[in-house]
Amino acid sequence: MEKLRRRSVEPIYSMCVQPSFIIGTNNIDGSPDFAPITWVSATHEEGDGYLLVISMAGNKMTKQNALRTGIFSANLVSTDMLPLMDYFGSRHAKDGKKDEIAYEVSRGKALDVPVLDQSRWVYECEVASKITTGDSTTFFCRIRNIQMDERLTCTDPFDVDLTILDPVIYSGKYHSLGRLLGSIGDFL
C-alpha cells in the first residue's frame, strides 16, 4: 500500500462530519419552535443505555426552550428536507412565527414535544444533564422514544440502513450518503 501524503495546515478548518437534525421545542405559549443543529452525537451510559449528545450555541429560542422544559425532539434531516432546514436556519423566533413554508407537525408519542411529520427518524429526548462552555450548552439526553420510518426493518441495534433515511451530512456544506459499503467484519 502506498503511503498517503498529507500536509499540515492551520487549525481553522472544520471537517467534523455531522448528521443534520432539526430540534423541536415548545415555546412558552405551547407553539412549536424548530432550529437546525448539527452538533449531534451519542455517548454510552451505564448498562446498555446511551445518551444522545446535542450542543447548541448562542441564545436561540430553541436552546432557551430546551433549558426551560428539559425536553425536545431531534428530527433527522433527509435530503428532501433541505429547504426546510435552510428555512429554519435563516429565520429566528424573535422575528415572528416561522410559517412562510409549509410543514406538518405532530406531537411526540412519549414526550410532549413537536415532531416534524416529514422526518424519517425522530428522537424524543429528555435532558439528563448539561454542561456549558462559553456560549455553548451541551445536553446529554435520555432517549424516551424513537420514531422510525416504517420502511426500515432493523434486525439489531446497529442494523439501520442509512440509505433509506437519506440523511444530510454537514461539514460546513451539505452532503449525502452514496451507498451502503458493508457491515463490521465484512472486510477482514
C-alpha positions as CSV (number, residue, x, y, z in Angstrom):
1,M,0.0,0.0,0.0
2,E,1.3,3.4,-1.0
3,K,1.9,5.8,1.9
4,L,-0.6,8.7,1.8
5,R,0.9,12.1,1.6
6,R,-0.5,14.8,3.8
7,R,0.3,18.4,4.6
8,S,-0.1,20.4,7.8
9,V,-2.5,23.4,7.8
10,E,-3.6,25.9,10.4
11,P,-6.4,24.6,12.7
12,I,-9.1,26.7,11.1
13,Y,-10.8,24.0,9.1
14,S,-14.0,22.3,10.3
15,M,-14.1,18.8,9.0
16,C,-16.4,17.5,11.7
17,V,-18.7,15.2,9.8
18,Q,-22.1,15.6,11.5
19,P,-25.6,14.4,10.9
20,S,-28.2,17.2,10.5
21,F,-31.1,17.4,12.8
22,I,-34.0,19.9,13.3
23,I,-34.6,20.3,17.0
24,G,-38.2,20.8,18.1
25,T,-39.1,22.5,21.3
26,N,-42.2,24.1,22.9
27,N,-42.4,27.8,23.3
28,I,-43.9,29.3,26.5
29,D,-47.3,29.6,24.7
30,G,-47.1,25.9,23.6
31,S,-46.4,26.6,20.0
32,P,-43.6,24.7,18.3
33,D,-40.2,26.1,17.6
34,F,-37.6,24.5,15.4
35,A,-33.9,25.1,14.6
36,P,-31.3,23.1,12.7
37,I,-28.5,21.7,14.8
38,T,-25.6,19.6,13.5
39,W,-23.6,19.1,16.7
40,V,-25.2,15.8,17.5
41,S,-23.5,12.6,18.7
42,A,-24.0,9.8,21.3
43,T,-22.2,8.6,24.4
44,H,-22.5,5.5,26.5
45,E,-24.4,5.5,29.8
46,E,-24.4,2.8,32.5
47,G,-25.7,-0.6,31.4
48,D,-26.9,-0.9,27.8
49,G,-28.1,2.6,27.5
50,Y,-26.7,5.5,25.6
51,L,-27.3,9.3,25.7
52,L,-27.9,11.5,22.7
53,V,-25.5,14.4,22.9
54,I,-26.5,17.7,21.4
55,S,-24.7,21.1,21.6
56,M,-26.4,24.3,21.0
57,A,-24.6,27.6,20.8
58,G,-25.7,31.2,21.2
59,N,-29.0,32.4,22.6
60,K,-31.5,30.9,20.2
61,M,-35.1,30.3,21.3
62,T,-34.7,26.5,20.8
63,K,-31.8,26.4,23.2
64,Q,-33.8,28.6,25.8
65,N,-36.8,26.3,25.4
66,A,-34.7,23.2,25.9
67,L,-33.1,24.7,29.1
68,R,-36.6,25.7,30.4
69,T,-38.5,22.5,29.7
70,G,-35.8,19.8,29.6
71,I,-37.4,18.1,26.6
72,F,-37.2,18.3,22.8
73,S,-37.3,16.3,19.6
74,A,-34.4,15.7,17.3
75,N,-35.7,15.2,13.8
76,L,-33.2,13.7,11.4
77,V,-33.0,15.8,8.2
78,S,-33.2,13.8,4.9
79,T,-32.1,15.3,1.6
80,D,-35.8,16.2,0.7
81,M,-35.9,18.3,3.9
82,L,-33.0,20.6,2.9
83,P,-35.3,23.6,2.0
84,L,-37.0,23.2,5.5
85,M,-33.6,23.1,7.2
86,D,-32.4,26.1,5.4
87,Y,-35.6,27.9,6.2
88,F,-35.4,27.2,9.9
89,G,-31.7,28.2,9.9
90,S,-32.3,31.5,8.3
91,R,-35.4,32.6,10.4
92,H,-35.3,33.5,14.1
93,A,-38.0,33.2,16.6
94,K,-37.5,36.8,17.6
95,D,-38.6,37.7,14.1
96,G,-42.0,36.1,14.5
97,K,-43.7,32.8,13.7
98,K,-41.9,30.5,11.2
99,D,-44.8,29.9,8.9
100,E,-43.7,31.0,5.4
101,I,-43.0,27.5,4.2
102,A,-45.4,24.5,4.6
103,Y,-44.6,21.8,7.1
104,E,-46.7,19.5,9.3
105,V,-46.2,19.0,13.0
106,S,-47.4,16.2,15.3
107,R,-46.8,15.6,19.0
108,G,-44.3,13.0,20.4
109,K,-45.6,9.6,21.4
110,A,-43.7,9.6,24.8
111,L,-43.0,13.2,25.4
112,D,-45.0,16.4,24.7
113,V,-42.6,17.7,22.0
114,P,-43.2,18.9,18.5
115,V,-42.3,16.4,15.8
116,L,-41.8,17.1,12.1
117,D,-44.0,14.7,10.1
118,Q,-41.6,14.7,7.2
119,S,-38.6,13.3,9.3
120,R,-37.8,9.6,8.8
121,W,-36.1,9.2,12.2
122,V,-37.1,11.2,15.4
123,Y,-35.7,11.0,18.9
124,E,-37.8,12.2,21.7
125,C,-35.3,13.4,24.3
126,E,-35.3,14.3,28.0
127,V,-32.3,16.2,29.3
128,A,-30.4,14.1,31.9
129,S,-27.5,16.7,32.4
130,K,-25.9,19.6,30.7
131,I,-22.5,21.3,30.5
132,T,-21.9,24.9,29.5
133,T,-18.7,26.0,27.8
134,G,-18.6,29.6,26.6
135,D,-21.9,30.3,24.9
136,S,-22.5,26.6,24.1
137,T,-24.6,24.2,26.1
138,T,-24.1,20.5,25.6
139,F,-27.2,18.5,26.5
140,F,-26.9,14.8,27.5
141,C,-30.3,13.3,26.8
142,R,-32.1,10.1,27.6
143,I,-34.0,8.9,24.6
144,R,-37.5,8.3,25.6
145,N,-38.8,7.2,22.2
146,I,-37.6,6.7,18.7
147,Q,-40.0,7.1,15.8
148,M,-38.6,5.5,12.6
149,D,-39.7,5.2,9.0
150,E,-41.8,2.0,8.6
151,R,-39.6,1.1,5.6
152,L,-36.8,0.3,8.0
153,T,-36.5,-3.4,9.0
154,C,-33.8,-3.3,11.7
155,T,-32.7,-6.8,13.0
156,D,-30.4,-5.4,15.7
157,P,-29.5,-2.0,17.2
158,F,-26.8,-1.4,14.6
159,D,-28.8,-2.5,11.6
160,V,-30.1,0.9,10.4
161,D,-29.9,1.3,6.6
162,L,-28.9,5.0,6.3
163,T,-29.6,4.8,2.5
164,I,-33.3,4.6,3.4
165,L,-33.0,7.5,5.8
166,D,-31.0,9.5,3.2
167,P,-29.6,11.8,5.9
168,V,-28.0,15.2,5.2
169,I,-24.4,15.2,6.5
170,Y,-22.9,18.6,7.3
171,S,-19.3,19.7,7.4
172,G,-19.6,23.3,6.5
173,K,-21.6,22.3,3.4
174,Y,-24.4,19.8,2.9
175,H,-23.5,16.2,1.7
176,S,-25.4,13.0,1.3
177,L,-24.5,9.3,1.5
178,G,-23.8,7.4,-1.6
179,R,-24.1,3.7,-0.8
180,L,-24.0,1.0,1.8
181,L,-20.5,-0.4,2.0
182,G,-21.0,-3.4,4.4
183,S,-21.0,-4.4,8.0
184,I,-18.4,-4.8,10.7
185,G,-16.2,-7.8,9.8
186,D,-17.0,-7.8,6.1
187,F,-13.5,-6.5,5.2
188,L,-11.3,-8.8,7.3
